[in-house]
C-alpha cells in the first residue's frame, strides 16, 4: 500500500475510528512491518500523526483549527487505552516498558518538529496517566526524558506543566502519586531531576530565584523516603533494550545535585518555618539515599559502575556564595544562623558523597572551594578529613 493509499483508506472513517486505525497503522510503520525505506516510513508516520491523531492538518496539509476540549479529552482517553492494550512484546518491566510502545511515544511526542499545542497534549496525557495508573505511558515518557536530557526544554516544559496543571491541584498524599515510584521508577526519578532544575536555579541576573510549591516538596520527600534507591534509577536502568533498533542510550543525570541545591538555598531564601522543616527532611532523605541507596543496589549488582551524586565544580554555585556574603554583611543573628545551617548541610552532603565514593572531581579543587567559604566547625572538620 503506497503513501497516498494509506491516507485515502483512513479518510473513509470518522473520529474516533480514524484515529484508532491511524495508531495501528503507525505501529506497523514504526515496527518495520512495511517494505518502505526507513526515511519514507518516518515521513508517513509523522503525516498520519499530524492529520489523523492530533488533527493538526487537513488532507491538503494545511493547518486546522484547534480541536475542541471534548475532542481533546476523547483523544487523551484513546491514547491511554491504546497504550494500555496487551503489550506488543513480552519483555516488559516497570522501568523500560515495551520497546515498540516507546518508539511510538517518541514519534507522537518528538522534541522537534511538533506544534506547540502538542506539548499541552503531552502534559495532559501524563497527568491522566498518573491518575489512571497507565504505567506504560509513564515508562515511555521517562525514557524520552532521559534520551533528550532531563534539563532539556522538552523535559523542563513537561515538568513545569505538570506542576502548574496537575500537582498544584492534587493532595501530596494521593495514592496515584504515592505509588508512582513503584509503578514507574524511571519516570519518577527523571521527573525529580527535571523538577530540581526549575527551582533555586538563578540562571540569569534578571530572574529571581523561585521556590518549588509546597506540594512538590512534600511529594519529592515522600518519594525518596519510600525507596532510598529511587534517585539512582536512571543510572542502573539498561536503556538500550528499551530503545528502537539503532538508537544510542544517553547518559543518566541524577537528581542529587539539584535537590541538594534546594537544601542549601532554602535557609537563606525561604521564610515559611513549616517549609523550612520540609527542606530539612529533604536533606536527611538525600543523605540517607547517598549513603544507603547506592550501597544496597551495588551489593546486588556489583558489575554496575558507581554513579556520581555530586560534582566538585558545581557543588557550591556562585549564587549561593553571593547569598552567604549578603547574609554575613547584614550581621543579623538569624541570617548568620542560616549561614551556619547552609555550611553544615554542604559539609554533610559532601562527606556523604565521599564516604559512598560518588563525588566527581579533584580533591584539591574541592578544598579550594570550601576554604573560600566562611569559617564553620563542621566544614573545618571536613576539610581536614579531605586533606588526610
C-alpha positions as CSV (number, residue, x, y, z in Angstrom):
1,X,0.0,0.0,0.0
2,X,1.6,3.3,-1.1
3,X,1.7,6.6,0.8
4,X,-1.5,8.1,-0.6
5,X,-3.5,4.9,-0.5
6,X,-2.9,4.7,3.3
7,X,-4.3,8.2,3.8
8,X,-7.3,7.6,1.5
9,X,-8.3,4.5,3.4
10,X,-8.1,6.3,6.7
11,X,-10.2,9.2,5.5
12,X,-13.1,6.8,4.9
13,X,-13.6,6.8,8.7
14,X,-14.6,9.5,11.1
15,X,-13.2,10.1,14.6
16,X,-12.6,8.1,16.7
17,X,-12.3,5.1,14.3
18,X,-10.0,7.1,12.0
19,X,-7.6,7.8,14.9
20,X,-7.7,4.2,16.2
21,X,-6.9,2.9,12.7
22,X,-4.1,5.5,12.3
23,X,-2.5,4.5,15.5
24,X,-2.5,0.8,14.4
25,X,-1.0,1.9,11.0
26,X,1.7,3.9,12.7
27,X,2.5,1.0,14.9
28,X,3.0,-1.2,11.8
29,X,5.2,1.5,10.1
30,X,7.4,2.1,13.1
31,X,7.8,-1.6,13.8
32,X,9.1,-2.1,10.3
33,X,6.2,-4.2,9.1
34,X,6.2,-2.4,5.7
35,X,8.7,-2.7,2.9
36,X,9.2,1.1,2.5
37,X,12.6,2.8,3.2
38,X,13.2,4.0,6.7
39,X,13.0,7.7,6.0
40,X,9.8,7.3,4.0
41,X,8.3,5.3,6.8
42,X,9.1,8.1,9.3
43,X,7.6,10.8,7.0
44,X,4.5,8.8,6.6
45,X,4.1,8.2,10.3
46,X,4.6,11.9,11.0
47,X,2.0,12.8,8.4
48,X,-0.5,10.3,9.8
49,X,0.0,11.6,13.3
50,X,-0.5,15.2,12.3
51,X,-3.7,14.6,10.3
52,X,-5.4,11.6,12.0
53,X,-4.2,11.6,15.6
54,X,-3.8,15.3,16.6
55,X,-5.9,16.7,13.7
56,X,-3.3,19.5,13.2
57,X,-3.5,19.5,9.4
58,X,-6.2,18.6,6.8
59,X,-5.9,16.4,3.8
60,X,-4.3,19.3,1.9
61,X,-1.6,19.6,4.6
62,X,-2.9,23.0,5.8
63,X,-3.2,23.9,9.5
64,X,-6.6,23.3,11.1
65,X,-8.4,25.0,14.0
66,X,-7.5,23.7,17.4
67,X,-9.6,20.7,18.5
68,X,-12.5,21.3,21.0
69,X,-12.0,20.5,24.6
70,X,-14.3,17.5,24.4
71,X,-12.3,16.1,21.4
72,X,-9.1,16.8,23.3
73,X,-10.3,14.7,26.2
74,X,-11.6,11.9,23.9
75,X,-8.2,11.7,22.3
76,X,-6.4,11.6,25.6
77,X,-8.5,8.6,26.7
78,X,-8.0,6.9,23.3
79,X,-4.2,7.2,23.5
80,X,-4.3,5.9,27.1
81,X,-6.4,3.0,26.0
82,X,-4.0,2.3,23.2
83,X,-1.0,2.1,25.4
84,X,-2.9,0.0,28.0
85,X,-3.7,-2.7,25.5
86,X,-1.9,-6.1,26.0
87,X,1.8,-5.4,25.4
88,X,3.2,-5.8,21.9
89,X,6.2,-7.7,23.1
90,X,6.6,-9.9,26.2
91,X,9.8,-8.3,27.5
92,X,8.3,-5.7,29.8
93,X,9.2,-4.3,33.2
94,X,8.3,-1.3,35.3
95,X,11.3,0.8,34.2
96,X,11.6,0.3,30.5
97,X,8.2,-0.8,29.4
98,X,7.6,-2.0,25.9
99,X,10.2,-1.2,23.2
100,X,7.6,-0.8,20.4
101,X,5.4,1.4,22.5
102,X,8.4,3.5,23.5
103,X,9.1,4.1,19.8
104,X,5.5,5.1,19.1
105,X,5.5,7.5,22.1
106,X,8.7,9.1,20.8
107,X,7.1,9.6,17.4
108,X,3.9,11.0,18.8
109,X,5.8,13.5,21.1
110,X,9.1,14.3,19.5
111,X,11.5,17.0,20.7
112,X,11.5,19.0,17.4
113,X,9.0,19.5,14.6
114,X,5.8,19.2,16.5
115,X,3.4,22.2,17.0
116,X,3.4,23.9,20.5
117,X,-0.1,22.5,21.2
118,X,1.4,19.0,21.2
119,X,3.2,20.0,24.4
120,X,-0.1,20.8,26.1
121,X,-1.4,17.4,24.9
122,X,1.7,15.7,26.4
123,X,1.2,17.4,29.8
124,X,-2.5,16.4,29.8
125,X,-1.7,12.8,28.8
126,X,1.0,12.4,31.5
127,X,-1.4,13.9,34.1
128,X,-4.1,11.4,33.1
129,X,-1.6,8.5,33.0
130,X,-0.5,9.3,36.6
131,X,-4.2,9.4,37.8
132,X,-5.2,6.2,36.0
133,X,-2.0,4.2,36.7
134,X,-1.3,4.0,32.9
135,X,2.3,2.9,33.6
136,X,3.4,2.1,30.1
137,X,2.8,5.8,29.1
138,X,4.9,6.9,32.1
139,X,7.7,4.5,31.3
140,X,7.9,5.7,27.7
141,X,7.9,9.3,29.0
142,X,10.7,8.6,31.4
143,X,12.8,7.1,28.6
144,X,12.1,10.1,26.3
145,X,13.1,12.5,29.1
146,X,16.4,10.7,29.6
147,X,17.2,10.5,25.9
148,X,16.6,14.2,25.4
149,X,18.1,15.2,28.7
150,X,16.2,16.0,32.0
151,X,17.3,19.6,31.8
152,X,16.3,20.0,28.1
153,X,13.5,22.3,27.1
154,X,11.3,19.3,26.4
155,X,11.7,17.8,29.9
156,X,11.6,21.2,31.6
157,X,8.3,22.2,29.9
158,X,6.8,18.8,30.8
159,X,7.9,19.1,34.5
160,X,6.7,22.8,34.7
161,X,3.4,21.9,33.1
162,X,2.8,19.1,35.5
163,X,3.4,21.4,38.4
164,X,1.1,24.1,37.2
165,X,-1.7,21.9,35.8
166,X,-1.6,18.8,38.0
167,X,0.5,18.8,41.2
168,X,-0.9,22.1,42.5
169,X,-4.5,20.7,42.2
170,X,-3.8,17.4,44.0
171,X,-3.0,16.3,47.5
172,X,0.5,15.1,48.1
173,X,-1.0,12.0,49.8
174,X,-2.9,11.0,46.7
175,X,-2.5,7.2,46.1
176,X,-1.5,7.6,42.5
177,X,1.4,9.9,43.5
178,X,2.3,7.7,46.4
179,X,2.6,4.7,44.1
180,X,4.4,6.4,41.3
181,X,7.9,5.4,42.3
182,X,6.8,1.8,42.4
183,X,4.8,1.8,39.2
184,X,7.1,4.0,37.0
185,X,10.5,4.5,38.8
186,X,12.5,5.8,35.8
187,X,9.8,8.4,35.0
188,X,9.7,9.4,38.7
189,X,13.5,9.7,39.0
190,X,13.8,11.7,35.8
191,X,10.9,13.9,36.7
192,X,12.6,14.7,40.0
193,X,15.8,15.6,38.1
194,X,13.8,17.9,35.8
195,X,12.0,19.5,38.7
196,X,15.2,20.1,40.6
197,X,16.4,22.3,37.7
198,X,13.3,24.5,37.8
199,X,13.8,26.0,41.3
200,X,16.6,27.7,43.2
201,X,18.4,27.9,40.0
202,X,19.0,31.6,39.0
203,X,20.5,31.3,35.5
204,X,20.3,35.0,34.6
205,X,20.6,38.1,36.7
206,X,17.1,39.4,35.9
207,X,15.2,36.3,37.0
208,X,14.6,35.8,40.7
209,X,15.2,32.5,42.4
210,X,12.0,30.6,42.6
211,X,10.9,28.2,45.3
212,X,9.1,25.0,44.5
213,X,5.4,24.8,45.5
214,X,5.0,23.1,48.9
215,X,3.1,20.2,47.4
216,X,6.1,19.4,45.1
217,X,8.4,19.5,48.0
218,X,6.2,17.2,50.0
219,X,5.8,14.7,47.1
220,X,9.6,14.5,46.5
221,X,10.3,13.9,50.2
222,X,7.8,11.1,50.2
223,X,9.2,9.6,47.1
224,X,12.8,9.5,48.3
225,X,11.8,8.2,51.7
226,X,9.8,5.4,50.1
227,X,12.9,4.0,48.4
228,X,16.5,5.1,49.0
229,X,17.5,3.7,45.6
230,X,15.0,5.7,43.6
231,X,17.3,8.6,42.8
232,X,19.8,6.1,41.2
233,X,17.2,4.6,38.9
234,X,18.3,6.3,35.7
235,X,21.9,5.1,36.3
236,X,21.2,1.4,36.7
237,X,18.4,1.1,34.1
238,X,19.5,-0.6,31.0
239,X,18.1,1.8,28.4
240,X,19.5,0.0,25.4
241,X,16.8,-2.7,25.4
242,X,14.1,-0.1,25.7
243,X,15.1,1.9,22.6
244,X,14.3,1.3,18.9
245,X,17.0,-0.5,16.9
246,X,20.0,1.7,16.3
247,X,19.2,4.2,19.0
248,X,22.1,5.2,21.3
249,X,21.3,5.4,25.1
250,X,22.1,8.8,26.6
251,X,23.9,9.2,29.9
252,X,21.9,9.4,33.0
253,X,21.5,12.5,35.1
254,X,20.7,12.1,38.8
255,X,18.6,14.5,40.9
256,X,21.0,14.8,43.8
257,X,22.9,17.9,42.8
258,X,19.7,19.9,42.0
259,X,17.8,18.7,45.1
260,X,20.8,19.3,47.4
261,X,20.9,22.8,45.9
262,X,17.4,23.3,47.2
263,X,18.5,22.4,50.7
264,X,21.5,24.8,50.5
265,X,19.5,27.8,49.3
266,X,16.4,27.2,51.5
267,X,17.7,28.6,54.8
268,X,18.7,31.9,53.1
269,X,15.6,32.2,50.8
270,X,12.6,30.6,52.5
271,X,10.7,32.5,55.1
272,X,8.0,29.9,56.0
273,X,9.1,27.8,59.0
274,X,6.9,24.9,58.0
275,X,8.5,24.8,54.6
276,X,12.0,25.0,56.2
277,X,11.2,21.8,58.2
278,X,10.4,20.1,54.9
279,X,13.8,21.2,53.4
280,X,15.4,19.7,56.5
281,X,13.5,16.4,55.8
282,X,14.6,16.5,52.2
283,X,18.2,17.0,53.2
284,X,18.1,14.0,55.5
285,X,16.4,11.9,52.9
286,X,19.1,12.7,50.3
287,X,21.9,12.0,52.7
288,X,20.3,8.6,53.5
289,X,19.9,7.9,49.8
290,X,23.6,8.8,49.1
291,X,24.8,6.7,52.0
292,X,22.5,3.7,51.8
293,X,20.7,3.7,48.4
294,X,23.7,3.0,46.2
295,X,25.2,0.6,48.8
296,X,22.0,-1.5,48.6
297,X,21.9,-1.6,44.8
298,X,25.7,-2.1,44.4
299,X,25.7,-5.1,46.7
300,X,23.1,-6.7,44.5
301,X,24.7,-5.6,41.2
302,X,28.5,-5.4,41.7
303,X,29.2,-5.1,38.0
304,X,27.4,-1.8,37.6
305,X,29.7,1.2,37.7
306,X,29.5,3.7,40.5
307,X,27.5,6.9,39.7
308,X,28.2,10.5,40.8
309,X,25.9,12.2,43.2
310,X,27.9,15.5,43.5
311,X,30.4,17.3,41.3
312,X,33.3,19.3,42.8
313,X,32.8,22.0,40.1
314,X,29.2,22.8,40.8
315,X,28.6,21.8,44.4
316,X,29.0,25.5,45.5
317,X,27.3,27.7,42.9
318,X,28.3,31.4,42.7
319,X,24.7,32.4,43.6
320,X,25.0,30.6,46.9
321,X,28.3,32.3,47.7
322,X,26.6,35.7,46.9
323,X,23.7,34.9,49.2
324,X,26.1,33.9,52.0
325,X,28.1,37.1,51.6
326,X,24.9,39.2,51.8
327,X,23.8,37.4,55.0
328,X,27.2,37.9,56.7
329,X,27.3,41.6,55.7
330,X,23.8,42.1,57.3
331,X,25.3,41.0,60.6
332,X,21.8,39.8,61.5
333,X,21.8,36.9,64.1
334,X,19.1,35.0,62.3
335,X,20.9,35.4,58.9
336,X,24.2,34.3,60.5
337,X,22.5,31.2,61.9
338,X,21.1,30.4,58.4
339,X,24.6,30.6,57.0
340,X,25.8,28.0,59.6
341,X,22.9,25.7,58.6
342,X,23.8,26.1,54.9
343,X,27.5,25.3,55.6
344,X,26.7,22.3,57.7
345,X,24.4,20.9,55.1
346,X,27.0,21.5,52.5
347,X,29.6,19.7,54.6
348,X,27.3,16.8,55.3
349,X,26.3,16.2,51.7
350,X,30.0,16.3,50.5
351,X,31.0,14.0,53.4
352,X,28.3,11.5,52.4
353,X,29.3,11.5,48.8
354,X,33.0,11.0,49.8
355,X,32.1,8.1,52.0
356,X,30.0,6.5,49.3
357,X,32.7,7.3,46.7
358,X,30.2,9.1,44.5
359,X,31.8,12.5,44.2
360,X,33.3,13.6,40.9
361,X,36.3,15.9,40.7
362,X,39.7,16.7,42.1
363,X,40.0,16.8,45.9
364,X,42.3,19.8,45.9
365,X,39.8,21.8,43.8
366,X,37.1,20.8,46.4
367,X,39.3,22.0,49.3
368,X,39.9,25.3,47.5
369,X,36.2,25.9,47.1
370,X,35.5,25.0,50.7
371,X,38.3,27.2,52.1
372,X,36.7,30.2,50.2
373,X,33.6,29.9,52.4
374,X,33.1,31.4,55.9
375,X,34.6,29.5,58.8
376,X,32.4,26.8,60.2
377,X,33.3,23.9,62.7
378,X,31.7,21.1,60.6
379,X,33.2,22.5,57.4
380,X,36.6,22.7,59.0
381,X,36.5,19.1,60.1
382,X,35.5,18.1,56.6
383,X,38.4,20.0,55.0
384,X,40.9,18.2,57.4
385,X,39.4,14.9,56.6
386,X,39.8,15.5,52.8
387,X,43.4,16.6,53.3
388,X,44.4,13.4,55.2
